């Protein structure tokens, strides 16, 4: 799996950094949010509790996906800006806490 940053822009009005990733995944399925979140934390150095993976979409007939990432460096309450639709918007760091709650 090869991940590259296509575009990264600063949005001063919403106090966030918007990043578009291009993910090439030949002969494999669309990468999970967990795989992308590992890349974001490891390679981009974003803090886990301040990142939202807005979407991951795969282009039809290709093994190429695109992901939109929002990073709130000041850690504002993103729920006032981002509507949560059917639980698809997941903050990085929430997956680990949910997994720990299920184990207990």
C-alpha positions in Angstrom: 0.0 0.0 0.0 1.4 3.4 -1.1 0.0 6.6 0.5 0.9 10.0 -0.7 -0.3 13.5 0.2 -2.1 15.1 -2.8 -3.1 18.4 -1.1 -2.7 19.9 2.3 -4.2 23.3 3.0 -4.8 25.4 6.1 -8.3 26.6 6.8 -7.9 29.5 9.2 -11.7 30.1 9.5 -12.3 26.7 11.0 -8.9 26.4 12.6 -8.0 23.2 10.9 -5.6 21.6 8.4 -7.4 19.7 5.5 -5.4 16.9 3.9 -6.2 14.8 0.9 -4.5 11.4 0.7 -4.1 9.2 -2.4 -3.9 5.6 -1.5 -2.7 2.9 -4.0 -3.6 -0.6 -2.9 -2.9 -3.0 -5.8 -4.6 -6.4 -5.4 -6.1 -5.6 -2.1 -9.3 -4.1 -0.6 -9.8 -0.5 0.3 -7.7 0.2 3.4 -9.6 0.5 6.7 -9.8 3.7 8.8 -7.4 2.0 11.3 -4.7 1.6 8.6 -5.1 5.2 7.5 -5.1 6.4 11.1 -1.8 4.6 11.8 -0.3 6.4 8.8 -1.5 9.8 10.0 -0.2 9.4 13.5 3.1 7.7 12.5 4.1 9.7 9.4 2.3 13.0 9.6 2.8 13.3 13.4 -0.8 14.4 14.1 -2.1 14.0 17.6 -4.7 11.1 17.7 -7.5 13.0 19.5 -7.4 15.9 17.1 -7.9 14.1 13.8 -11.1 13.2 11.9 -11.2 10.9 8.9 -14.0 12.5 6.9 -14.2 9.9 4.1 -12.4 7.2 2.2 -13.6 6.5 -1.3 -12.4 4.1 -3.9 -12.5 5.0 -7.6 -14.6 2.6 -9.6 -12.6 -0.1 -11.4 -9.3 1.0 -9.9 -7.2 0.1 -6.8 -6.8 3.7 -5.9 -8.6 5.4 -3.0 -8.8 9.0 -1.7 -9.2 10.0 1.9 -10.0 13.4 3.4 -8.5 14.1 6.8 -9.3 17.1 9.1 -6.7 17.9 11.8 -7.7 20.4 14.5 -4.3 21.4 16.0 -5.9 23.4 18.8 -8.2 20.6 19.8 -11.5 22.6 19.5 -14.8 20.8 19.9 -15.3 19.6 16.3 -18.8 18.4 17.0 -20.0 22.0 16.6 -18.6 22.1 13.1 -18.8 18.5 11.8 -22.2 16.7 11.7 -22.0 13.0 12.6 -23.9 11.1 9.9 -24.7 7.5 10.8 -21.5 7.2 12.8 -19.2 7.5 9.7 -17.1 10.3 11.0 -14.7 8.8 13.5 -12.1 10.7 15.5 -8.8 8.9 15.7 -8.3 7.7 19.3 -11.9 6.8 19.8 -11.4 3.4 18.2 -9.0 2.4 20.9 -11.3 3.6 23.7 -14.3 1.8 22.3 -12.2 -1.4 22.0 -11.1 -1.1 25.6 -14.7 -0.6 26.8 -15.9 -3.7 24.8 -13.1 -5.9 26.4 -14.1 -4.9 29.9 
